[in-house]
């Protein structure tokens, strides 16, 4: 005997299949060549009337509220995001994960949640994927079963389909709110202390080369966006990303994005290609959204040759490991450099490494800000300027910790003196103490 929940699930799936069927019928009936001559509001009104008429012809009994909800959802299928439209307009949802047609999860406040939303079947989900991929000017099929694209609202869209995805089409959407998070917001969220924010602002204005490290979803790009706000308007900045996420506010900011190969396997443009071209564009600073391959060598060369104040992010578990990752990527670039020379190259290029961590509760913390102080006996010498230390957990299992200044005075402060700043007034920032969050 079927349980109540099983009956409800079956009813939901029946309604979803009906909506999908109606959607396909409506698309077949509409003459889109004539629709192009209408305004969007006129076209919406006609589609709504057609959807309402077709709903009334169905044998399934529906209340007026259910019919109106179905019409709205059909409109979402045509113009919006189908079953996940409500998630795409919810400002608290930061990630949407679709694991096949029957399982949709979201991340809210750093934690995963299940939803009761569903696609009708794998065919419905594939139609959804093709529609969004087409909007982004990309393609996905069995010969090219992975796509990474940027949606019109700035969200990052990734899809992988069979035969690579064994459980069915899988989609991940990283959403970015209409309002960009500012440094003040990060202080309010407890991600860093005000003294740390003051130092990061000084580091950007003092044209220190900065790497932000951390795991997936830790907030590396968010922090990069926050810091970029303090780049002077008088400087020309070029950003390089695989999928554009950075949103710089400078008047002279040029955004570059990589390109995948076409159906013949030609026409690909990599981050390394864009970096080499960027050097011919007279940039004052170069920002690489994520350094992950052979482009690292070109990025470090730019940092070493007059493009001070450049920034990037790297996947790593610690500030020290970040330098090891950079060294490894230099080797992967094909450059035949002895280990000591490669390390010297990294040390000469990088001034500050910031590590961002996502705690198990979903909260983000800047757990280390370190200076790369050179080599000692062939090993990297790194000195922590600020750290976050966890002292325990509260009654709800949430980590309890504090930010501290270690007392180390960064050598890179001398760059501030070159800008005419009075360095001595900033030295109290680095006095050893627990940092106040006010």
ABEGO torsion letter per residue (X at the ends): XBBAAAAAAAAAAAAAAAAAAAAAAAAAABBAAAAAABBAAAAAAAAAAAAAAAAAABABBBBAAAAAAAAAAAAAAAABAEAAAAAAABAABABBBBBEAABBBBBBGGBBBBBABBBABAAAAAAAAAAAAAAAGBBBBAABABBBBBBAAGBBBBBBBOAABAAEBBBBBBBBBABBBBAAAAAAAGABBAAAAAAAAAAAAAGBBBBBBEBBGAGAAAAAAAAAAABBAABBBBBBBABBABBBABABBBBBBBBBBBAAGBGBBBAAAAAAAAAAAGBABBBBABBABAAAAAAAAAAABGBBGBBBBBBBABAAAAAAAAAAAAAAAGBBBBAAAAAAAAAAABABBBBBBBBAAGBBBBABBBBBAEBBGGBBBBBBABBBBBAEBBAAGBBBBBBBBAGBBBAAAAAAAAAGBBAAAAAAAABBBBBBAX
